[in-house]
């Protein structure tokens, strides 16, 4: 206890000094990077189907880690490729569909990402688009779009193994839907407190708040080394309720 008090008392003046010295330098840099991020959004008005970064990621072989990765045959005609569930890092959507040789799919992600300095530029280069209705509609004119309907709320509901089904735009896009269900699990997230509050924030502000105890391989944030398995489902003329019942039956059977 005495050691802890000593460290706390000793470190506080140092931390305060670093804060006072660092803020004058950090604030202009943050404003500059936010400005650059905004300008890049004005420059990249069309989806980027190919880039050197995308080509490199498309050809990385991660079977050494997962052992086996199912590949989803990409349709020739533009489809909405609906990936369920979201999980933590959408491994099924990313590795089984988006990042595979010669893939030119686009993937819809939270618009917030494009406002993050540097990350927003990288996201655009690897085929990401904002998950707005208009953006997805425009992208479907040039390529298939991967959509994770559960979105940000499903990142939070993952800890309860629940799907987020309050989605309607998926069925209004006017494009054929190809559902892909990720059958394998690579993380364990124990239930934590303030679930209702965190879900409210995720639904209304698009910010997923999860506590840091996400357990993957050997208790780290790396995915467990399980084969990455997906299942492709058929979709006929179904209502929203019928569609999600089929998805739930596949996941929870």
KEVEXRO-984243 format. One record per residue: chain; z, x, y of N, C-alpha, C, O in turn; residue number from 1. Coordinates in steps of 0.2 Angstrom, whole numbers, plus 5000, padded with zeros to 4 digits. Example, Ala and Ser with C-alpha at 12.3 -4.5 7.8 and 13.67 -1.06 7.14 Angstrom:
BEGIN
- A,5039,5066,4972,5039,5062,4978,5039,5066,4984,5042,5071,4983,1
- A,5035,5064,4989,5036,5068,4995,5039,5064,5000,5040,5067,5006,2
// end
This chain:
BEGIN
- A,5000,5004,4994,5000,5000,5000,5000,5004,5006,4996,5003,5011,1
- A,5004,5010,5006,5005,5014,5012,4998,5018,5013,4996,5019,5019,2
- A,4995,5020,5008,4988,5023,5008,4983,5018,5011,4979,5021,5016,3
- A,4983,5012,5009,4978,5007,5012,4980,5006,5019,4975,5006,5023,4
- A,4986,5006,5021,4988,5005,5028,4985,5011,5033,4983,5010,5038,5
- A,4986,5017,5030,4984,5023,5033,4977,5023,5034,4974,5025,5040,6
- A,4973,5022,5029,4966,5022,5029,4963,5017,5034,4959,5018,5038,7
- A,4966,5011,5034,4964,5005,5039,4966,5008,5046,4961,5007,5050,8
- A,4972,5010,5047,4974,5012,5054,4969,5018,5057,4968,5018,5063,9
- A,4968,5022,5052,4964,5028,5054,4957,5027,5055,4954,5030,5060,10
- A,4954,5022,5051,4947,5021,5052,4945,5016,5057,4939,5016,5060,11
- A,4950,5012,5060,4948,5007,5065,4945,5010,5071,4940,5008,5074,12
- A,4949,5015,5074,4946,5018,5080,4939,5021,5079,4935,5021,5084,13
- A,4938,5024,5073,4931,5027,5072,4926,5022,5072,4921,5023,5074,14
- A,4927,5016,5068,4923,5011,5068,4921,5008,5074,4915,5006,5076,15
- A,4926,5007,5079,4926,5004,5085,4921,5009,5090,4917,5007,5093,16
- A,4922,5016,5089,4918,5020,5093,4911,5020,5091,4906,5020,5095,17
- A,4910,5020,5084,4903,5019,5081,4899,5013,5084,4893,5013,5085,18
- A,4903,5008,5084,4900,5001,5086,4898,5002,5094,4893,5000,5095,19
- A,4903,5005,5098,4901,5005,5105,4895,5010,5106,4891,5008,5111,20
- A,4895,5015,5102,4889,5020,5103,4883,5017,5100,4877,5018,5103,21
- A,4883,5013,5095,4877,5011,5091,4874,5005,5094,4868,5005,5094,22
- A,4877,5001,5097,4874,4995,5099,4869,4996,5105,4864,4993,5104,23
- A,4870,5000,5110,4865,5001,5115,4858,5004,5112,4853,5002,5114,24
- A,4859,5007,5106,4853,5010,5103,4850,5005,5098,4844,5004,5098,25
- A,4854,5001,5095,4852,4996,5089,4849,4990,5092,4844,4988,5090,26
- A,4851,4988,5098,4849,4981,5101,4841,4982,5103,4838,4977,5101,27
- A,4840,4987,5107,4832,4988,5109,4828,4988,5102,4822,4986,5102,28
- A,4830,4992,5097,4826,4993,5091,4825,4986,5088,4820,4985,5085,29
- A,4830,4982,5087,4830,4976,5084,4825,4971,5088,4821,4968,5085,30
- A,4825,4971,5095,4821,4967,5099,4814,4969,5098,4809,4965,5098,31
- A,4813,4976,5098,4806,4979,5097,4803,4977,5090,4797,4975,5090,32
- A,4807,4977,5085,4804,4976,5078,4803,4968,5078,4798,4966,5074,33
- A,4807,4964,5081,4806,4957,5081,4800,4955,5084,4796,4951,5082,34
- A,4798,4959,5090,4792,4958,5094,4786,4960,5090,4781,4956,5090,35
- A,4786,4965,5086,4781,4968,5082,4780,4963,5076,4774,4961,5075,36
- A,4785,4960,5074,4784,4955,5068,4781,4949,5071,4776,4946,5067,37
- A,4782,4947,5077,4779,4941,5080,4772,4942,5081,4768,4938,5080,38
- A,4770,4948,5084,4763,4950,5085,4759,4950,5079,4753,4947,5078,39
- A,4762,4952,5073,4758,4953,5067,4757,4946,5064,4752,4945,5061,40
- A,4761,4941,5065,4760,4934,5063,4754,4931,5067,4750,4927,5064,41
- A,4753,4933,5073,4747,4931,5077,4741,4934,5075,4735,4931,5075,42
- A,4741,4941,5072,4736,4944,5070,4733,4942,5063,4727,4941,5062,43
- A,4738,4941,5059,4736,4939,5052,4736,4931,5051,4741,4928,5049,44
- A,4731,4928,5054,4730,4921,5054,4727,4918,5047,4728,4912,5046,45
- A,4724,4923,5044,4721,4920,5037,4725,4924,5031,4727,4929,5032,46
- A,4725,4920,5026,4729,4923,5020,4725,4930,5018,4719,4930,5018,47
- A,4729,4934,5015,4726,4941,5013,4726,4941,5006,4731,4941,5002,48
- A,4720,4940,5003,4719,4940,4996,4720,4947,4992,4723,4947,4986,49
- A,4718,4952,4995,4718,4958,4992,4720,4964,4997,4719,4963,5003,50
- A,4723,4969,4995,4725,4974,4999,4727,4980,4994,4728,4979,4988,51
- A,4728,4986,4997,4730,4992,4993,4736,4991,4989,4738,4992,4984,52
- A,4741,4988,4993,4748,4987,4991,4747,4981,4985,4751,4982,4980,53
- A,4744,4976,4986,4743,4971,4981,4740,4974,4975,4742,4972,4969,54
- A,4735,4977,4975,4731,4980,4970,4736,4985,4966,4736,4985,4959,55
- A,4740,4989,4969,4745,4993,4966,4750,4989,4962,4751,4990,4956,56
- A,4752,4984,4965,4757,4979,4961,4754,4975,4956,4758,4974,4951,57
- A,4748,4973,4957,4745,4970,4951,4744,4974,4945,4744,4971,4939,58
- A,4744,4980,4945,4742,4984,4940,4749,4988,4937,4748,4992,4933,59
- A,4754,4987,4940,4761,4990,4937,4762,4986,4930,4762,4980,4930,60
- A,4763,4990,4925,4765,4988,4918,4772,4988,4918,4775,4993,4917,61
- A,4776,4982,4918,4783,4982,4917,4785,4980,4910,4791,4978,4909,62
- A,4780,4980,4905,4782,4979,4898,4788,4984,4896,4791,4982,4891,63
- A,4788,4990,4899,4793,4995,4896,4800,4992,4898,4805,4994,4894,64
- A,4800,4987,4903,4807,4985,4904,4808,4978,4900,4814,4977,4897,65
- A,4804,4974,4901,4805,4967,4898,4802,4967,4890,4804,4962,4887,66
- A,4799,4971,4888,4796,4971,4881,4790,4967,4881,4785,4969,4877,67
- A,4790,4961,4884,4784,4957,4883,4784,4953,4889,4789,4950,4892,68
- A,4778,4952,4892,4777,4948,4898,4771,4943,4897,4766,4945,4896,69
- A,4773,4936,4897,4767,4931,4896,4763,4931,4902,4765,4932,4908,70
- A,4756,4931,4901,4752,4931,4907,4749,4924,4907,4747,4921,4902,71
- A,4749,4921,4913,4746,4914,4913,4738,4915,4915,4737,4918,4920,72
- A,4734,4912,4911,4727,4912,4913,4726,4908,4920,4728,4903,4920,73
- A,4722,4912,4924,4721,4909,4931,4715,4904,4931,4710,4906,4929,74
- A,4716,4898,4934,4710,4894,4934,4705,4896,4939,4707,4899,4944,75
- A,4699,4894,4937,4693,4896,4942,4694,4892,4948,4693,4895,4954,76
- A,4695,4886,4947,4695,4881,4953,4702,4882,4956,4707,4883,4953,77
- A,4703,4881,4963,4709,4881,4966,4714,4876,4964,4712,4870,4963,78
- A,4720,4878,4961,4725,4874,4959,4732,4875,4963,4732,4880,4966,79
- A,4736,4870,4963,4743,4872,4964,4747,4874,4958,4747,4869,4954,80
- A,4748,4880,4957,4752,4882,4951,4759,4882,4953,4762,4886,4956,81
- A,4762,4876,4950,4769,4875,4951,4774,4878,4946,4774,4877,4940,82
- A,4778,4883,4949,4782,4887,4944,4790,4884,4945,4792,4883,4950,83
- A,4792,4883,4939,4799,4880,4938,4803,4884,4933,4800,4887,4929,84
- A,4810,4885,4934,4813,4884,4940,4813,4890,4944,4810,4895,4943,85
- A,4816,4890,4950,4816,4895,4955,4820,4901,4952,4817,4907,4952,86
- A,4826,4901,4949,4830,4906,4947,4831,4911,4953,4831,4908,4959,87
- A,4833,4917,4952,4835,4921,4958,4829,4924,4961,4828,4924,4967,88
- A,4825,4927,4957,4819,4931,4960,4812,4928,4958,4807,4932,4958,89
- A,4812,4922,4955,4805,4919,4953,4801,4924,4949,4795,4925,4950,90
- A,4804,4927,4944,4801,4932,4940,4795,4929,4936,4790,4932,4936,91
- A,4795,4923,4934,4789,4920,4930,4784,4919,4935,4778,4921,4933,92
- A,4785,4917,4941,4779,4916,4946,4776,4922,4948,4770,4923,4949,93
- A,4781,4928,4949,4778,4934,4952,4775,4938,4946,4769,4940,4947,94
- A,4778,4939,4941,4775,4944,4936,4771,4941,4931,4766,4944,4928,95
- A,4771,4934,4929,4767,4931,4924,4761,4928,4927,4756,4927,4924,96
- A,4761,4927,4934,4755,4924,4937,4753,4928,4943,4747,4930,4943,97
- A,4757,4929,4948,4754,4932,4954,4752,4940,4953,4747,4941,4955,98
- A,4756,4944,4951,4755,4951,4950,4752,4952,4943,4756,4954,4939,99
- A,4746,4951,4942,4743,4953,4936,4736,4956,4938,4733,4954,4943,100
- A,4732,4960,4934,4726,4963,4936,4721,4958,4938,4720,4952,4935,101
- A,4718,4959,4944,4712,4955,4947,4715,4949,4950,4711,4945,4952,102
- A,4721,4948,4950,4724,4941,4953,4723,4941,4960,4724,4946,4964,103
- A,4720,4935,4963,4720,4934,4970,4723,4928,4972,4722,4924,4977,104
- A,4728,4926,4968,4732,4920,4970,4736,4921,4976,4737,4927,4978,105
- A,4738,4916,4979,4743,4916,4985,4749,4913,4983,4749,4908,4979,106
- A,4755,4915,4986,4761,4912,4984,4765,4910,4990,4766,4914,4995,107
- A,4767,4904,4990,4771,4901,4996,4778,4903,4996,4782,4902,4991,108
- A,4781,4906,5001,4787,4908,5002,4791,4906,5008,4787,4903,5012,109
- A,4797,4906,5009,4801,4904,5014,4798,4907,5021,4797,4913,5021,110
- A,4796,4903,5026,4794,4905,5032,4798,4910,5035,4796,4915,5039,111
- A,4805,4910,5034,4809,4915,5037,4808,4922,5036,4809,4926,5040,112
- A,4805,4923,5030,4803,4930,5028,4798,4933,5033,4799,4939,5034,113
- A,4794,4929,5036,4789,4932,5040,4792,4934,5047,4788,4937,5051,114
- A,4798,4932,5048,4801,4934,5054,4806,4940,5053,4809,4942,5058,115
- A,4806,4942,5047,4810,4948,5046,4806,4955,5047,4801,4955,5044,116
- A,4808,4959,5052,4804,4965,5053,4802,4969,5047,4806,4970,5042,117
- A,4796,4971,5047,4793,4975,5041,4792,4971,5035,4787,4971,5032,118
- A,4797,4967,5033,4797,4963,5027,4791,4958,5027,4788,4957,5023,119
- A,4791,4955,5033,4786,4950,5034,4779,4953,5034,4774,4950,5031,120
- A,4777,4959,5036,4771,4962,5036,4769,4964,5028,4764,4963,5026,121
- A,4774,4966,5024,4773,4968,5017,4772,4961,5014,4767,4961,5009,122
- A,4775,4956,5015,4774,4949,5012,4767,4947,5013,4764,4945,5008,123
- A,4764,4948,5019,4757,4946,5020,4753,4950,5016,4747,4947,5014,124
- A,4754,4956,5016,4749,4961,5012,4749,4959,5005,4744,4961,5001,125
- A,4754,4957,5002,4754,4955,4995,4753,4948,4993,4754,4946,4987,126
- A,4750,4945,4997,4747,4938,4996,4752,4932,4997,4752,4927,4994,127
- A,4757,4933,5001,4762,4928,5003,4760,4924,5009,4756,4927,5013,128
- A,4761,4917,5009,4760,4913,5014,4766,4909,5016,4770,4908,5011,129
- A,4767,4906,5022,4772,4902,5023,4772,4895,5019,4766,4893,5018,130
- A,4778,4893,5017,4778,4887,5013,4778,4881,5017,4781,4876,5015,131
- A,4773,4880,5022,4773,4874,5026,4767,4870,5023,4762,4873,5020,132
- A,4767,4864,5024,4761,4860,5021,4754,4862,5023,4750,4862,5020,133
- A,4754,4863,5030,4747,4865,5033,4745,4872,5030,4739,4872,5029,134
- A,4750,4876,5030,4748,4883,5027,4745,4883,5020,4740,4886,5018,135
- A,4749,4879,5016,4747,4878,5009,4740,4875,5008,4736,4877,5004,136
- A,4739,4870,5012,4732,4866,5012,4727,4871,5014,4721,4871,5011,137
- A,4728,4875,5019,4722,4879,5021,4721,4885,5016,4715,4887,5015,138
- A,4726,4887,5013,4726,4892,5008,4722,4890,5002,4719,4894,4998,139
- A,4723,4883,5000,4720,4881,4994,4712,4881,4995,4708,4880,4990,140
- A,4710,4881,5001,4702,4882,5002,4699,4888,4999,4693,4888,4998,141
- A,4703,4893,4999,4701,4900,4997,4704,4902,4990,4701,4907,4987,142
- A,4709,4899,4988,4712,4902,4981,4717,4897,4979,4719,4892,4982,143
- A,4719,4898,4973,4725,4895,4970,4731,4897,4973,4732,4903,4975,144
- A,4736,4892,4974,4742,4894,4977,4748,4893,4973,4749,4887,4970,145
- A,4752,4898,4972,4758,4897,4968,4764,4894,4972,4765,4897,4978,146
- A,4767,4889,4970,4772,4885,4973,4778,4885,4969,4777,4883,4963,147
- A,4784,4886,4971,4790,4885,4968,4794,4879,4971,4797,4880,4976,148
- A,4792,4873,4968,4795,4867,4971,4802,4867,4973,4805,4864,4978,149
- A,4806,4870,4968,4814,4870,4970,4816,4874,4976,4821,4872,4979,150
- A,4812,4879,4978,4813,4882,4984,4820,4885,4985,4823,4887,4980,151
- A,4822,4886,4991,4828,4889,4993,4834,4885,4990,4839,4888,4987,152
- A,4834,4878,4990,4840,4875,4987,4841,4876,4980,4847,4876,4977,153
- A,4836,4878,4976,4836,4879,4969,4839,4886,4968,4842,4887,4962,154
- A,4839,4891,4973,4842,4897,4972,4850,4896,4971,4853,4899,4967,155
- A,4852,4891,4975,4860,4889,4975,4861,4885,4969,4866,4887,4966,156
- A,4857,4880,4967,4859,4876,4961,4858,4880,4955,4860,4877,4950,157
- A,4855,4886,4955,4854,4890,4949,4861,4891,4946,4861,4891,4939,158
- A,4866,4892,4950,4873,4893,4947,4875,4887,4943,4880,4888,4939,159
- A,4872,4881,4944,4874,4876,4940,4869,4874,4935,4869,4868,4932,160
- A,4864,4878,4934,4858,4876,4930,4855,4870,4931,4853,4866,4927,161
- A,4854,4868,4938,4851,4862,4940,4845,4863,4944,4844,4867,4947,162
- A,4840,4858,4942,4834,4858,4946,4835,4854,4953,4839,4850,4953,163
- A,4831,4857,4958,4831,4853,4964,4824,4849,4964,4819,4852,4965,164
- A,4825,4843,4964,4819,4838,4963,4817,4834,4969,4812,4830,4969,165
- A,4820,4835,4975,4819,4831,4981,4813,4834,4984,4813,4836,4990,166
- A,4807,4834,4981,4801,4837,4983,4795,4831,4983,4795,4828,4978,167
- A,4791,4831,4988,4786,4826,4988,4779,4829,4990,4774,4826,4988,168
- A,4779,4834,4995,4773,4837,4997,4769,4840,4991,4762,4840,4992,169
- A,4772,4842,4986,4768,4844,4980,4763,4840,4978,4757,4842,4976,170
- A,4764,4833,4978,4760,4828,4976,4755,4825,4981,4751,4821,4980,171
- A,4755,4828,4987,4751,4826,4992,4746,4831,4995,4742,4830,4999,172
- A,4745,4836,4991,4741,4842,4993,4734,4840,4991,4729,4844,4994,173
- A,4733,4836,4986,4726,4834,4984,4723,4839,4980,4717,4839,4979,174
- A,4726,4844,4977,4724,4849,4972,4727,4848,4965,4732,4845,4965,175
- A,4723,4849,4960,4726,4849,4953,4732,4853,4953,4732,4859,4955,176
- A,4737,4851,4949,4743,4854,4948,4743,4857,4941,4742,4854,4936,177
- A,4745,4864,4941,4746,4867,4934,4754,4869,4934,4756,4874,4937,178
- A,4758,4866,4930,4765,4867,4930,4766,4873,4925,4763,4873,4919,179
- A,4770,4878,4927,4772,4883,4923,4780,4884,4923,4783,4885,4928,180
- A,4783,4884,4917,4790,4884,4916,4792,4890,4913,4790,4893,4908,181
- A,4797,4894,4917,4799,4900,4914,4805,4898,4909,4810,4895,4911,182
- A,4804,4900,4903,4809,4899,4898,4814,4904,4897,4819,4902,4894,183
- A,4813,4910,4899,4818,4915,4898,4823,4916,4904,4821,4914,4910,184
- A,4829,4918,4903,4834,4919,4908,4836,4926,4908,4836,4930,4903,185
- A,4836,4929,4915,4837,4936,4916,4844,4937,4920,4845,4943,4921,186
- A,4847,4932,4922,4853,4933,4926,4858,4927,4924,4856,4922,4922,187
- A,4864,4929,4926,4870,4924,4925,4873,4924,4932,4876,4929,4934,188
- A,4874,4918,4935,4877,4917,4941,4883,4913,4940,4882,4907,4939,189
- A,4889,4915,4940,4895,4910,4939,4895,4905,4945,4894,4907,4951,190
- A,4897,4899,4944,4899,4894,4949,4904,4897,4954,4909,4900,4952,191
- A,4903,4896,4960,4908,4898,4965,4909,4892,4970,4906,4887,4970,192
- A,4914,4893,4975,4916,4888,4979,4911,4887,4985,4906,4890,4986,193
- A,4913,4881,4988,4909,4879,4994,4901,4877,4992,4897,4878,4996,194
- A,4901,4875,4986,4894,4873,4984,4890,4868,4988,4885,4869,4990,195
- A,4894,4862,4990,4891,4857,4994,4889,4860,5001,4883,4858,5004,196
- A,4893,4864,5004,4891,4867,5010,4885,4872,5010,4881,4871,5014,197
- A,4885,4876,5005,4880,4880,5004,4873,4877,5002,4868,4879,5005,198
- A,4874,4871,4999,4868,4867,4997,4865,4864,5004,4859,4863,5005,199
- A,4870,4862,5008,4868,4858,5014,4864,4863,5018,4859,4862,5021,200
- A,4866,4870,5019,4863,4875,5023,4856,4876,5020,4851,4877,5024,201
- A,4856,4877,5013,4849,4878,5010,4844,4873,5011,4838,4874,5013,202
- A,4846,4867,5011,4842,4861,5012,4839,4861,5019,4833,4859,5020,203
- A,4844,4861,5024,4842,4860,5031,4840,4866,5035,4837,4865,5040,204
- A,4842,4872,5033,4840,4878,5036,4837,4883,5033,4835,4888,5035,205
- A,4835,4882,5026,4831,4886,5022,4835,4893,5021,4831,4898,5020,206
- A,4841,4893,5021,4845,4900,5020,4849,4899,5014,4854,4895,5013,207
- A,4848,4903,5008,4852,4903,5002,4858,4907,5003,4857,4913,5004,208
- A,4864,4904,5002,4870,4908,5002,4873,4908,4995,4875,4903,4993,209
- A,4872,4914,4992,4875,4915,4986,4880,4921,4986,4878,4926,4990,210
- A,4885,4921,4982,4890,4926,4983,4887,4932,4978,4883,4931,4974,211
- A,4890,4938,4980,4886,4944,4977,4887,4945,4969,4884,4949,4966,212
- A,4891,4941,4966,4892,4942,4959,4886,4939,4955,4887,4933,4952,213
- A,4881,4942,4955,4875,4940,4951,4874,4945,4946,4873,4951,4947,214
- A,4875,4943,4939,4875,4948,4934,4868,4948,4930,4866,4943,4927,215
- A,4865,4953,4930,4859,4954,4926,4860,4960,4921,4865,4960,4918,216
- A,4856,4965,4921,4856,4970,4916,4863,4974,4917,4863,4977,4923,217
- A,4867,4975,4912,4873,4978,4913,4877,4977,4919,4880,4981,4922,218
- A,4877,4970,4921,4881,4968,4926,4878,4970,4933,4882,4969,4938,219
- A,4872,4972,4934,4869,4974,4940,4864,4968,4942,4863,4963,4939,220
- A,4861,4970,4948,4856,4965,4950,4849,4966,4947,4844,4962,4948,221
- A,4848,4971,4943,4842,4972,4939,4842,4966,4934,4847,4964,4931,222
- A,4836,4963,4932,4835,4958,4927,4837,4961,4920,4835,4966,4919,223
- A,4839,4956,4916,4841,4958,4909,4834,4960,4906,4829,4957,4907,224
- A,4835,4964,4901,4829,4966,4897,4826,4962,4892,4826,4964,4886,225
- A,4826,4955,4894,4823,4950,4889,4816,4949,4890,4813,4950,4895,226
- A,4812,4947,4885,4805,4946,4886,4804,4940,4891,4808,4935,4891,227
- A,4799,4941,4895,4798,4936,4900,4793,4931,4898,4787,4932,4897,228
- A,4796,4925,4896,4792,4920,4893,4791,4914,4897,4796,4911,4901,229
- A,4785,4911,4897,4783,4905,4901,4780,4900,4897,4777,4902,4892,230
- A,4780,4894,4899,4776,4889,4895,4772,4885,4900,4774,4883,4905,231
- A,4766,4884,4898,4761,4880,4903,4761,4873,4900,4760,4871,4894,232
- A,4762,4868,4905,4762,4861,4903,4756,4858,4906,4752,4860,4910,233
- A,4754,4852,4903,4749,4848,4905,4751,4843,4910,4757,4840,4909,234
- A,4747,4841,4915,4749,4836,4920,4743,4831,4920,4738,4833,4922,235
- A,4745,4825,4919,4740,4819,4920,4743,4815,4926,4746,4818,4930,236
- A,4740,4809,4926,4742,4805,4932,4749,4803,4931,4751,4799,4928,237
- A,4754,4807,4935,4761,4805,4934,4764,4804,4941,4762,4807,4946,238
- A,4769,4800,4941,4773,4799,4948,4778,4805,4948,4778,4809,4944,239
- A,4781,4806,4954,4785,4812,4955,4791,4812,4950,4793,4817,4947,240
- A,4794,4806,4949,4799,4805,4944,4797,4807,4937,4801,4811,4934,241
- A,4791,4805,4935,4789,4806,4928,4787,4814,4928,4788,4817,4923,242
- A,4785,4817,4933,4783,4824,4933,4789,4828,4932,4789,4832,4927,243
- A,4794,4827,4936,4801,4831,4935,4804,4829,4928,4808,4833,4926,244
- A,4803,4823,4926,4806,4822,4919,4803,4826,4914,4807,4829,4909,245
- A,4797,4827,4914,4793,4832,4910,4796,4839,4910,4797,4842,4905,246
- A,4797,4841,4917,4799,4848,4918,4806,4848,4915,4808,4854,4912,247
- A,4811,4844,4916,4817,4844,4914,4818,4844,4906,4822,4848,4903,248
- A,4813,4840,4903,4813,4840,4896,4811,4846,4893,4814,4848,4888,249
- A,4807,4850,4896,4805,4856,4894,4810,4861,4894,4811,4866,4890,250
- A,4814,4861,4900,4819,4866,4902,4825,4865,4897,4828,4870,4895,251
- A,4827,4859,4897,4834,4857,4894,4834,4855,4887,4839,4853,4884,252
- A,4828,4855,4884,4828,4852,4877,4831,4857,4872,4832,4856,4866,253
// end
